[in-house]
Amino acid sequence: MAIEATNTSPAWSNALARTLSDLYEQRATGELFVTSKSSAPWRLYFYAGCLVYATGGNHAVRRWYRALRQHCYFSTEMQWQPRPQSSDIGWELDLLNHAVEKQQINASEAKSVLQTIAQEVIFTLMKQSKLNHQWRPDHLIEPRLAFLPIEPVLENVTILQSNWESAGLETVAHQISPNFLPDLAPILLKPRQLEFSVSPIIYQNLTRFLQGTHSLWDVAVAMQRPLPSILRALLPWIQNGIIELQEIADLPLPTSQPEVPTFRSCASPKALIACIDDSPLIGHTLSHILNPIGYEVLPIANPLQGITTLLDRKPDLIFLDLIMPNTNGYELCSFLRKTSVFEKTPIVILTDSDTIIDRVRARMAGSSEFLAKPIHPDKTIRTVQKLLGDSTSEAKLRHSTQVAIA
């Protein structure tokens, strides 16, 4: 079954809405499998007509973290560990169900996460120009957390679509790119022109999201503004060539670990690494990179409240974001260097802006290293092992001595 339409036509949107409504009225159970030439497959699972799970596309993991940030912000302090039976299909359900069982989140929050994911999936599908879909009644998934009647989901998608159209984005977005989707990432090409056109505060807030590392969806959630208003605000700069939209890769699956066969395991006992960053993505990314090779990662989302945690846990190394809501990395790094506890602790500055000036300022503030985002596993591991090489060897020696004495 195939339906073709241009992005400026509601044909596919209306057909998809009718299909979803029909499945609800028929109390259908199974999988709606949707494919596109420009995207990974999409899967929408129904049970007795209700939507229980939606996933797929090119940014499933980014979408997952966005939904968590909206409904379970304190999840930045949580370790989302998968169960052994987790797979690429259903991993969101497995992690949410496990978190509910551990009372890390409640059932209402889990349902809100799944509903937000479903709404984003359906909206993105409606923006596609050419899709094929197939109904698979023999493909089932266990409904463990939510039964979502399709009508409220479609109503929210319709509101977003209406706001999109009222902002005049339907035609303009197609002019920007024939395959325009909110999964594209804005990147600043002409910083001086942008700096001259806005206030210093707006420029500072904008530039952290204009490095080609955040999709338009990511920017909207981070800035707590509707997607249409974000794109409408950026549109003049996009049309003038100051900002460009480009494709961006998804984040690593929470249920998979990066391949690090060429790196040695860290010494025992584990070294503790703190990550001070208001973005939950960075803490989770570092955990998935460093946990498999034996390091323990301590995410800290609020730097000011996290000082007590730092003093209590005394990490062996600190990753420090450069730009945060209530402070910045330079000031916090200087503060930590003035304390006897962290006077010699390795501190790695993280930033979206990798310039000579930034590196010089980081050094002057007392940082040990400077690591540009997005986070790359090999660079991160080499940096950590370089900074902790001596200290982990000493820790291993102390541990061996203690064992020998015992």
Secondary structure, DSSP 8 states (H G I E B T S, - for coil): -EEE--TT-SHHHHHHHHHHHHHHHTT--EEEEEEETTEEEEEEEEETTEEEEEEESS-HHHHHHHHHHHH-GGGGGS-----TT--SSSHHHHHHHHHHHTTSS-HHHHHHHHHHHHHHHHHHHHT-SEEEEEEETT------S--B-HHHHHHHHHHHHHHHHHTTHHHHHHHH-TT--TT-EEEES-HHHHHHHS-HHHHHHHHTT-BSSS-HHHHHHHTT--HHHHHHHHHHHHHTTSEEEE-------TT-----TTS----SS--EEEEE-S-HHHHHHHHHHHGGGT-EEEEES-TTTHHHHHHHH--SEEEEESB-SS-BHHHHHHHHHTSSTTSSS-EEEEES---HHHHHHHHHHT-SEEEESS--HHHHHHHHHHHHHHHHHHHHHHHHHHHHH-
